């Protein structure tokens, strides 16, 4: 369950969801999504066991060797996503309002 089909290296991992002790995680390298996996949530840092958590991970031989929760990147991405949502949810002005 904790095997990852990625070459050895450093990645950004984004926690999509955690349900029943399993975490769905997407992996990025150079700002591109390169894979995903369902992992036991217990292998993630405790403070990074929530949806949208951003982790720095090192993969060695298909296994996560090191993980670090990045609270700053998590907050930055969360704010950017909220700003996009806010912009998209604004109603365009009607003909009378322009």
Secondary structure, 3 states (H helix, E strand, C coil): CCCCCCCCEEEEEEEEEEECCEEEEEEEECCEEEEEEEEEHHHCCHHHCCCCCEEEEEEECCEEEEEEECHHHHHHHHHHHHHHHHHHHCCCCCCCCC
